[in-house]
Amino acid sequence: MTESVTIGVIGCGSVAQNAYLPLIVNLRSQGKVASIVGCDLDPSRLEIVQQRFGVDRVTVDPAEVIDDPTVDIVLILTSMTEHGSLTIRSLEAGKNVLVEKPMAVTLEEGRRVLAAADAAPGRLVCAPHVQLSPDYQQMYAAVAEGKVGRPLLGRARYGWDGPDWSAWFYAPGGGPLFDLGVYNVTSLTGLLGPASKVTCLSTLTRPERVVAGEMIRVETDDTFQIVIEHASGALSTVTTAFGMQKYRGAAVEVYGLEGTIQLMGDDWAPAGLEYWANEVGAWQLIESASSYWPWTDGLAHLVDCVLRDEEPYTRPDQAFHVLEIMLAAMRAAESGQTQHIESTFEPRPPRPRARRGDAHRVHDRVHEDAQ
Ligand SMILES: NC(=O)c1ccc[n+]([C@@H]2O[C@H](COP(=O)([O-])OP(=O)(O)OC[C@H]3O[C@@H](n4cnc5c(N)ncnc54)[C@H](O)[C@@H]3O)[C@@H](O)[C@H]2O)c1
């Protein structure tokens, strides 16, 4: 059995420095990570990660990471248009891979990522990792066990003013749907199952923005309202934008014929659940089981899977399905036509720990309160 892993980080910008490298340093202190290799086209970023995170080796050439026989896991944290090709090359080189969202920016490239993952010996974990959070699992188990009855509607939102550090977020292959709405589409397809149709309206509210100190032209729409029909018959909506300032209230809601369940906070930063059951007749607040849950958890999960020789809980087929929904939503907005979704995925059962522990807390409370 492997005792510790070497991680190669391709792309050492904002998310690497603010989120994944701190996690890797933590995993290193637990003895799970032996060595870290950093790669970025920009050498100044490599200096920063060497100084701040004790990255052992650095290179400006991704091939030096991908072809390095000592690297067990390749972590792809570049701008989005690079994701697909780097993932395919890493899988073909026999690596375990974590790719930030989206897995690719075209359907064709996404198909090639899936095919490479099927053929390769390594594991592929695709962000976002929302389905690993204990609060999501608690909500998912409650929905799967019929605690809200048959789900008919879902709703999710995530937005903020938008990144001000890299212009690629506003170029083709960027935009708030790939960057933010992707969390919501992942949550809703997880909770309500695969989609069969999608329609969408989108607009560009701010055609110019200041990014990294310069005025740039925005080339993608920045505001989206999406409606999804799930194969189960349930309907859901996603609200996402680079321009939202603040919000309060649930991030994700599922309305069933016998109750309603809501995930508070954001789906990437959950803050507990609120639950209505007709048979109880009162709202119940379920405290967060996620207070220390980091949204980068997919990496800790992948490291554990490699060390224990296990398969990851999340599967690339759902990430591909989410990509198809997002691309179809953009086509629907352009054409004014509802789009059919061809791909599907095998829904995962709730994770066993959540079923035994947290999810049953929902059940137990309902019955305690009802008596
Ligand atoms: N920043 C966040 O808070 C955040 C949060 C969650 C997810 N993400 C995702 O993480 C990814 C990166 O986002 P970011 O904000 O860190 O972007 P960023 O622009 O700050 O960093 C990306 C880095 O990748 C490097 N790069 C680009 N192409 C490369 C290549 N071929 N080889 C090596 N290096 C390359 C760039 O030089 C840059 O340093 C995106 O997919 C984003 O959606 C970001």
The ligand as an ORCA input file, in Angstrom:
! r2SCAN-3c Opt
* xyz 0 1
  N      -9.841     31.502     -7.599
  C     -10.805     30.884     -6.963
  O     -11.274     31.303     -5.893
  C     -11.346     29.593     -7.511
  C     -12.226     28.850     -6.720
  C     -12.677     27.619     -7.169
  C     -12.258     27.163     -8.406
  N     -11.429     27.891     -9.184
  C     -11.015     27.366    -10.484
  O      -9.610     27.185    -10.486
  C      -9.075     27.408    -11.798
  C      -8.001     28.471    -11.725
  O      -8.572     29.670    -11.245
  P      -7.656     30.826    -10.631
  O      -8.589     31.809    -10.053
  O      -6.588     30.227     -9.800
  O      -7.017     31.429    -11.965
  P      -5.651     32.247    -12.110
  O      -5.733     32.945    -13.408
  O      -5.395     33.035    -10.865
  O      -4.529     31.095    -12.161
  C      -4.391     30.223    -13.253
  C      -2.904     29.974    -13.429
  O      -2.734     28.960    -14.421
  C      -1.556     29.282    -15.161
  N      -1.623     28.550    -16.431
  C      -2.484     28.759    -17.456
  N      -2.254     27.843    -18.438
  C      -1.229     27.058    -18.007
  C      -0.545     25.937    -18.566
  N      -0.873     25.438    -19.751
  N       0.449     25.371    -17.842
  C       0.789     25.854    -16.615
  N       0.175     26.922    -16.040
  C      -0.834     27.506    -16.717
  C      -1.612     30.788    -15.277
  O      -0.316     31.330    -15.559
  C      -2.122     31.181    -13.905
  O      -1.055     31.435    -12.981
  C     -10.275     27.782    -12.663
  O     -10.793     26.634    -13.266
  C     -11.284     28.300    -11.654
  O     -12.618     28.164    -12.106
  C     -10.953     29.116     -8.753
*
